[in-house]
């Protein structure tokens, strides 16, 4: 078993390098944990990822929590998920302070200009990486294509796509029997510490007693903190209302941050007036270009609305449900490993997610390449930076952090020279 101290160092490092949104972060974890370190097999990794895709909340954070829990019990999950989030909290608090104090800083604007097309390239490369492993037959390709058309052309809600893919897998399990690719994973990467056939550890075995205990503990912690805020600030106080609102937001974040952002914008800007629409757009740009889950933009919203306390309250209530869902549900998911009745729906969901990821990449690309909308000019420098970043990632297998650093430098140069 990996020493706990070594795992802590890795999770801390991951918290500082997890750029590229959920797909980029999942790609980083896959490279580090499945390909390089061999802490977990690809089959177990994808099985955990499929469950996290079903949950409301940031799937990359939940995946880190799941794997940390598998390796080092409850504290391993808390440390893995916590360290995945905390660096981005403090970075966003610092950037939010700079934003309020100094406004539009040309240096930062230039760096962000280069990072944005790099993010597009990271998402595209991750879509290719995940799709090449998940889409093992024509049926899975069909599901991915149908998911892309549904969300791109018909603006279908992500939960509906997930449910439809899961139902397809449940009623046609034979179509997914070749989707796992376990033998291929072994041939490519070798045996893993937590391998496809590694027995489930004792702490990961499901029991109703543990299920109830984690549910009660999570609910009690939520009520204690929200009750304390209400006692100090009153129910109508800004911090109390932030705690209540971000609890509700955390429970409807199916499909990642972009699925819930309209809800956050509507409430934070129009209902509570914690910040303006222009400030929200700037906060989203900061969230896209800092490590950690994109939903960490809630820390920016909280900071603008109520300072450091607001950022911490927004973060706590947004991420608490994710930890509860993992500790309650992951033991049951471990009992389904290798059972086609359960793995087939999850494999179908993974295929659908590939189509959704491609749609997200196109969404990013449109806003980066046509920053003023379809009537505005095409941004050629961003296109060149994006193509170079994709070539570096896909063709030359460059690391994500060097690519982001190089693109940031190119973006600053472009802004200074053009």
PyMOL commands that set and color helices and strands:
alter all, ss='L'
color gray80, all
select helices_A, chain A and resi 4-17+21-36+42-54+59-102+106-134+138-153+158-171+173-176+182-189+202-204+208-233+238-250+257-271+277-288+294-335+340-369+380-394+400-417
alter helices_A, ss='H'
color red, helices_A
deselect
rebuild
show_as cartoon
